[in-house]
């Protein structure tokens, strides 16, 4: 069974008025999907009252700790000396969430203890994955 790392954290949701609202989040990393990290938001901060999961590249999170990163639905950038902003774009709008940089660094460090940066592709069977993706063609 693949190792899964789960870390609770406090973040700050930036409201459209520019105020910050503290929210609990869960950061998750699993060796079964070594290239990705997941951030889960509680139901009370979503438009439909359901838990929200965002999955994106672990490398994006790492790069965004030091410089602006991201071109798609998720953008990450440093904000001052102690915070990092994650910006999530969805069809219904966007969310800006601030984290203490130390929390994200600790999470990344723990994730690299599970699967190092050079070991992400070690368990991939590219031929099998392509066959599954193409439906056996």
N, C-alpha and C positions, 0 to 999 in steps of 0.2 A: 504494500500500500504506500503511495507517495506521501512524503512528508508535507504537511500543511502548516504554515505559520500564520497565526492570527494575532493581531495587536489592536487593542482598544485605544482610542485617542480622543482628545478634545480638539475641536476645530472651531473656527468662527465663520459663519455664513454672513457675507456682506449683503445687506438688503439693498433694494433699489434706491433707498434714501441715503445710503452710505453708512448706515449703522451696522454694528457687528452683533450677531446673535450666536452665543455659544451652542454648539451641537456635538453630540457624541457620534463618532464614526468608528468603523472597523476597517482596518487595513489587513489585507490577506494576500498571501503568496503561497503557491503550491508547486512542488516539484513536477507535478503532472502537466503544468502549463508554465514552463520555466521562463518564458519571455515576458510574461504578463504579471501585473499587480492588479488588485481589485480594491476599490474603495466603496464601502456600503454606508448609505445614509439612512437614518431612521424614517419611519412613515410620517412622522409629524412635520417633516420639512419638504415633503413632496406634494405636488398639486393634486394627485389622486389618492393620497393617504396610504400608499404602498411603499415598502422598502425600495430604495433605488440602489442599483449596483452599476458602477462604472468600471470597466476593464480596459486597461491600456498598457503600453509597453513599459516594462521596468526601466529600460534605458531612458525613456522620456522623463520619468521621474528623476532619475539620477542627473541627467543633463540640466533639467530645470532648476535644480538646487543652486547652480552656479551661473546660469545665463538663461535668457528666455528660450523656450523650446516648445515645439508643437506646431503643426500646421492643419490639423484636422479638428475633431470634436473636443479634444483635450489640449489645453495649453498650460504650461507650468513656467513660473518665473520667480526669481528671488524678489523679496519685498523688504528692503532695508537689510539690516545685518542679522536679524533673528527669525524672520518669517519667510515663508514660501507660499505663493498663491497658486491654486489650481483653478482653472477656468473650464467649466463644462458647458458645451453647446449642445442643445437638444432642439427638436422641432418646436417645442413649447416655450423656448427661451433659453436663458443661460444662467449659470450659478457661479459666483465667485466665492471660493472657500479658502481661508487662510489657515496655515498650520505653523506651529513652531518648527523651524528648520531642524532642530535637534531631534524631534520626534520622527521626522521622515528619514533623517540620516540613520538613526538607530534601527528603524524598520528595514531600510536597505541593507545595512550591515548584517542584520539577522537573516535577511533573505539570501545574501551571498554566502552565509554559512551553510545554508540548505543546498544551494546550487551556485557555484562560482560563476563569474561572468564568462569564463571560457568553457564552462560545462553545459551551457544552455542547450546546445544542439546535440549533446552526446547521446541522448536516448532516442533521437529521432530515426525512424526508418522511412526515409524519403520515398522510396518506391511504394511501400505499403500506404503511406499517407496520400500519395498521388492517386493510387488505385482507388482508395476509398472516396476521395474527392471527386474523381471522374466516374464513379459508379461502376467500377470494374472494367472500364474500357481499356 
